[in-house]
Amino acid sequence: MPGGLHHRPSGADTPCRPGGGPPDPGTRREARNMLCLETYQVIVRVGWIFKTETIIMPAVLDAVVDSGVLRGLLPVLNRGGQSVPPLFFAGALGRLPVKKGALSRTAALMAAAFAVLAAAWTPLEVRRPDLLAALFLVVYALFASSNGLNQLALAALQGKLIAPGHRGRAMLVSVALGSVLAIIAALVWLGRWLAEPDGFPKIFAATAAFFALAAVVPLFLDEPPDAPAARDTAAPQGGWRRRAAAGAAEWRRALREDPDLVRLSVVAICFSAVLIMFPHYQAFARDRLGTRIGSLLTWVVVQNAATGAASLVVGPFSDRRGTRMVLVWLVALSSLTPLVVAALGRLPHATAAEWFWITYVPLGLNPLSLKLFTNYALELAPAPAAHPRYVSIVGAALALPFVISPLVGLAVDRVGFEPVFLAGAVVIAAGAAVATGLPEPRRRARGDGADR
């Protein structure tokens, strides 16, 4: 049975008292925790717009060295960092009785990474661009690892403190409000800084400031300690090799015992094509269509607006109808992005450049898709202690194809953009087809029988 249903988060499903009395402490606790988690995600989203993965980060690297191969490293470092460290940390996080400190500390590490870039950029930009490129990739990898651990801690807290039927609402509030505030921040600051010769350090500093502010919010969570029976108290003994071996055995056992987790991992592997290709879209627009750096602001705004608008539908629908159906549609619609880019390449360059912002409408579904993968993994897990393990396994599946990302960049350099984009669309569509075979955990738990 899915653990997201049979584990009742503290106060998550506790109704108001009969007779119209005040809600009991459990209900107030969930309301407070949902507000804190929503606030945390809103602040992170505002900071995130200054480092948008699909637009800003590739442009930053291209400002130092324009290389399809190096650009192809960005998804490897991004997904590898977000997925591999959580695999090793999932067991330890599951054994922590209180997890909010992990969320706060990892957010602080995310802030520190961009503070380093803000300080180092100007001294190295002119004198040692080679060293700057290397530093950027190293810091980016460290940031991705911190972010992966941060997302794991956030998922564990959501699974513990928010009921499955309320997670869509939490996503709606955090994404919609966060998108509006992020767009305002981009219009006020990002556009101006992109136009300045020394704008990148300011962008990095703003990112660090918002992540540092977010790191304070988890301290206000009202998180009760897990009971010993609700967590795996038997930590693996011995050195790191023995602990890694024990963790690998847990991953293999989970995959062997849960075929639905295997199917979800296959869907995640196919969906990774979306994330592998995104650094090349802005390069396509710049190299093929002649767009200018000022276009980046428009694309950032469009993508965040699309994410916020889609969350108004995705959040309530996933609460009412279940996560599985929404996940299928999001993966299927994500296959449109490379097709749109390839179609624009057939138009006159001036026309295509003017309309290239359309590309970032379906690309705005990516953040929601990743959240739905996490929410579905939480519901699929057999017990609360398995939440970090299931989320980390799906994250590893998202990262697995990224070993070929540099080869995708090499293919772009050798055969061109369009063949790569079309192949990626086919892979993503295949993932949507596989996702149609997933069950709906909430319906299955109610005993409806037809869960497909």
N, C-alpha and C positions, 0 to 999 in steps of 0.2 A: 504494500500500500504506500502511496506517496507520502513522504514524511511531512510535506508542507500542509497536509490536511489533518493528519492525526496528531501532529504536535501543535498544541494551542499556544501561540506566543502570549507572553504575559499581558493579559487584558485584551488580546486581539479580537476575540469573538464574544466578549462579555457584554451582554445587553444592559440597557438602563434598568434601573430597579422598577418593579411594578408600581403602578399608581402615580407615575410621573415624577418619582423622586430623582435625586441627583444620580449621575452615573457612578458606578462603584470605582474604587481606586484603579482596578485593572484597565477600565476604559479610559480613565484620565491618563494613565501611564502610556497607553498606546497613542493617544492623541498628542501627548508631549513628544514622544519619540518620533512619531511621524513628522511633526513640525521640525524637529531638529534635523532629521535625515533629509527632509526636503530643503531646508535652509542650507545645509552642507552642500547638497548637489547643485543648488542654484549658484552658490558662490564659486564652486569649481567650474561650472559651465561658463560663467562670466570670464574667469581666468583662461579657460580653454580656448575661447575665441581668438585670443592673441597668439595662440600656437596651433591653430587648426591643422590637423594632420594632413588633410587632403590638399591644402593650399599653402599655408604659411611655411611649414617646415620644409617642404621641397623647394620653395622659393628661397629660403634662407641658405640651404645647401648650394643651390644653383648660383647664388650670389658669390660664393667662394670658389666653387669649381663646378662647371656644367658637364656632368657625366651621367649617362644613363645607367651605368653599372653602379656608381656610388648612390645614385638616386634609388636604384633598386635595393640598396642595403637598408634604406629607411624602414620599409615594411618588415624586413627580417629583424632588425633591432627592436622595432616597435612590438610586434607580436611575440617574438622570442622572449623579450624581457617581460611582457605582460603575462606570458603563459608558463614558461619554464620555472621561474622561482616559486610561483604559487603551488606548483606540483609538490615541491619539497616542503613548503610552509603549511600546506593544508592540514596535515595531521596535527602539527603544533597549535595551529589556530583553533582547531576543533576541540583541543584539550584545554584551551584558556577558559576559565570560568567567566571572565569579563573581557570583552573584545573591543570596547570603544577606544582603549589606549592604542591598540594596533592601528586603528583607522587614523587617529590623530598623528601618531608618529610617522606613518607612511606619507601622509599629506605634507608634513614638515619636510621630509626628504624630497618630495616633488618640488617644493618651493626652493630648497637649497640648490637643486640642479640648475634651475633657471637663474638663480642669483649668481652662480659661477659663470654662466654664459654672459650675463649682463656685465660682469666685472672684466671678463677676459676679452670681449669682442673688440673693443676699440684698440687696445695695445697690439693685438695680433693681426688685425684685418689687413693692414698695408704691409707691414714688415714680414710677417710669416703666415701667409694665407694657407700654406700646406699644413702648418701646425694647428691653425685655427680649424681647418676642416677635420683633422684628426680629433681635436678636442671636442668639437661639436658632436661627432659620431659617438665618442666615448660617453660624454655627458648624456646624450640622447638615449643611449643604451641603459645607463644607470637610472635615468628618469623613467624609462619604460618598465624597468624592474620594480621600481618603487610604486609606479602606477598599478602594475599587476597585483602587487601585494595589497595595495589600497583598495582595488576593486574587489578582491577576495574578502577582505575584512568588511567592506560595505555590504556585499552579498550575504555574508554570514549574519550580520546585524539585521538586515532586512528579513532574512529567513527566521530569525529569532524573535523579532519585535513586531513585525507587521504580518497580518494574516494574508493568505494568498488572494482572497477576494478584494483586498485593499491595495495591493501593490500596483495595480494599473492606475489607480487614482494618485498614488504617490508619484508615479512616473509622469503622469499628466501635469501635476502641479510643478514639479521640479523642472521638467523639460520646457513646458510652455512659458512659465515665468522666467526661467533661466534664459531662454532664447530671446525674449523681449529685452531683458536687461543686458544680455550680451550684445545684441544688435545696437542698443543705445551706446554701450561702451565702445563698440567698433566705430560707430559714426563720430563719436566725440574725439577719440584718441587714435584708433588704429589707422584710419585713413590718413591723418596728418603725419603720423610717424612713418608710414610706408613711403611717403613722398620725401622724407628728409634723408640726407646722406648718412646721418648717424642715428637713424630711427630704430634699427634692430636692438641695440642695448636697451632702449626705452621699452620696447615690446617685451623683451625678456624680463625686465624689472617689474613691469605690470603683472606679468604672469606669476612671477614669484610672490608678489604682494598678495594677490588674491588666493593663491594656494596656502600661503601662511595664515591668512585670515580664516580660511576654511578649516585649518588644522585645530583651531580653537573650539569650533562648534561641537564636535563629538564629546567634549568634556561635560556638556550639559545633558547628555542622554541619561535617562533613568533606566539603566540596564541592570536587572537582577542577576546575580551570579547563577550560572548553570548548576543544577543539582548534579552530584557525582554520577547518578544513573543516566543523565542526559548527555554525557560526554564520554569519550574514550579516555579513561584515566590511565590506561596502560601504555605509557610512552615507551617507544623502542629504546633499549639500552645499548650501550657501546658507542663506537665512534661514528663519524658521519657516513662511512660506507655501509655500516650495518643499518643505520637509520634510513639511508637511501634505499637499501635492498628491501627493508620492511615496507617503505612507502610504495615501491614498485609492485610488491606483492599485493598490497591493498588495491592499487589501480587495476591490476590484472584481474583480481577477484571481482571487483565491481563490474568490469566490462564482461567478464564471463557469466556473471549471474544476472545481468540486466541487458537483454537484447535491445531494449528501447534506448538505453544509454549509448549503445553501439550505433544505432541508427541516427540518433541525434548527433553523435560525433562525425558521422559521414556527412550529414547536412552541413555541419560547421566547416568541415574540410572544403566542401564545394563552395560555401559562402566566402571562404578566404580569398577567392579570386577577386572579389570586390575590393578587398583591402590591399591586395598585391598591386592592383592596377592604379590606385588613386594617385600616387605621386606623379604619374606620367600624363595626367590630364592637363595640368597647368603647363607642363613642358610642351605638349602637343599644341596648345593654344598659342604659346609664345613662339615656338619654332616654326610651326606650320601656318598659323594665322596672323602672326605679328602683333599679338595683344601686348599691352604695356602693364607695368607693375600696378598702376592705378586700378586695373580691372580686378585685382585680388580682393579689394574691399567689397566690390559688388558681389563677387562670388561668395565671400564669407557671409555676407548679409543674407543672400538668397538661400544658402544651405541652412543657416540657422533658422530662418523664417520657415523653411519647409519642414525642418525637424519639429519646431514648435507647433505648426499647424497640424502636422500628422499626429502628434501626441494627443490632440484633442479627440481624435477618433480611436487611436490605438489603445490608449489607457482605459477608457470606459468599456470598449469592446472586449478587451482581454479580461476585464473583471467580470463581465456579464456572460460572455460566451466561452471563455477559456483561452489559454495562451497558445495552444497548438494551431488553431485556425489562423490567428493573427501572424504567427511566425511563418506559416506557409506563404501567406500573401506578401509579407515583407521580403522574404527571400526571392520570391518570383518577381516582384517589382524592382528589386535591386539589379536584376539582369538588364534592365532598360538603360542603365547609365552608359556602359560601353557601346551599346547600340546607338544611343543618341550622339555620342562623340563621333563614332564612325560615320553616321549620317551627316553631321555637320561638316565633316571633312570633304563631302561631295559638293558642298555649296561654294559659291565664290567666297574668297577669303574674307573680304570686307563684311559680307553678310554673316558668315559663320562667326566671325569675331564679335559682331554686334549681338548675336543671339547665343553666344556660348554659355551665358549664365543659366540657360535651361538645363545644362548638364548637371548642375548642382541641386536641382529640385529632387530627382530620385536619389542623389547621393545623400540628401538630408535624411533618408531612411536608415542609414548605417548606424547611427547611435541608438536608435530605437531597436533595431534588429539585435544589436549586441546585448541590450538590456533584456530583450525577450529571450535570448538564449540563456541568460543567467536565470531569469524567472522560471523558465521551463525546467532547467536543471534543478532548481530548488524544489519544485513540485514533484519532480520525478524521484528525488532522493528518498530512500526508505525510512530514514530517521534524521532528526536534526543534526546529530553528530556527523552525518554523511554529507551535509550541505557543502562544506568547503571542498570535500573530495570530488563530488559531482561537478561543482563549478570549475574546479581546477582541471578536471579531465576534459571538459568541453573547451576550456581555454587552451589546453594543449592541442586539441584537435584543430582549433582555429589557427594555431601557430605552425602546425606540422608542414603545410605546403610552403611556408615562407623560406624554406631552405632553397627553393628554386627561384626566389624573387630576383636575385642578381642575374639569373639566366633570362628571366623575363625582361629585365633592363637591357641585357645584351641582345635579346631578340628584337627589341624596339630599335636599337642602334643598327642592327643588321637588316631586318626585313621590313621595318616600318611599324607605325602605330596600329593601323587598321587591322591587320591579321591577328595581332595580339589581342586587341579589344574584342574582336568577334569570337575568338576561341574562349576568352574569359566569359562572355555572355552565355555560351553553350554550357560551360561548367556550372555557372550559377543556376541556370534553369534546371540542370540535372539535380542540383541540390534541392530545389523546390519540389521536384517530382518525388524525390526520396522522402521529403518531409510530410507528404500526404499520407504516408504509412505510419506516422507517429500516433500514439494514443492521446486522448485528452485526460490527463490525470484526475481532474476534478470530477468529470463525468463517470470515470471508471470507479472512483472511490464511492460515489453515490449508488453504485450497483446498477447503472442504466443498461449495462450489457454492451450496447453499441458504442464503442469508444473510438471508433475510427472516423 
